[in-house]
Amino acid sequence: MSRRLERAELMLASTQMPVGEIATTLDFSQVNYFSRVFRSRTGMSPSEYRRQHSSFDRRPLHEAIPTGHFSRLRA
């Protein structure tokens, strides 16, 4: 169980895979059970964990890249 939850933490932080798909991939039969067990381990829901630990930039694309840098992308 501990290894599955460690893997869930990694998947939540490093992918955009839906929580339900992560639960299924890690052999949790019910998403609610996965969420409950995950919360008991980390103190937060899988979604909360993803928001705090995600490696993805959540800003809209037009804000993520400064305007002056678009010419570099075309080269």
N, C-alpha and C positions, 0 to 999 in steps of 0.2 A: 504494500500500500504506500509506503513511504517513497519508494522509487517512482511509482506512478504519479504521485503528487509532485515530486520534484520535476518530473518530465512535464507535467501540466504547467507548472510555473514557467519553465523554459518556453513552452509552446505559446503561452499567453503573452509572454514578453517579446517573443521574436517572430511571431506569425500573426496574420489577421484571420486565422481560421476561427470559425464560430465556436463558441463555448460548447454547444451541443455536439459538434463534430469532434472536438478535443475529448470530450467525455466518452464518446463512442469509440474513438481511436484507442483510448486507454482502458477499454473494457469495463466502463461503468454502464450498467444497464439502464439507469435513470439519471437524467441531467440534474434533477432535484437532489438526488443522493450525492452526486459528484459535488454540487455546489455546497451542500451542507458539510461534507467531509473537508472540502477545500477551505471553507470558512473556519472550521474548527482548527485547522492547521495554521492558517495564515492570519486569521482575525479579520479577513475581508472576503467579499464575494469574488468569483473569478473576474467579473467585469471591472470591479474596483481595482483588483490587482493589475489587470491589463492597463488601465488608465495610469496607474502610478509607475509601472515598470516597463512600459512599451518602448521599444527602440525605434518606433516609427514616428516621424514628424507629423503631427496632426494638423498643422496649419494648412490652409487652402494653398493650392499650387502657386497662385499669383503672389502669395505672401512668402512662400518658402524660398523662392529664388529672386534675389534683387533684380530689378529691371535691367540694369546695365550689364548683366551677365548673359542675357539671351543670345547675343552675338557669338559668344564662345561656344554655345551649344550647337550652332549651325555648322561650325567648322569641322 
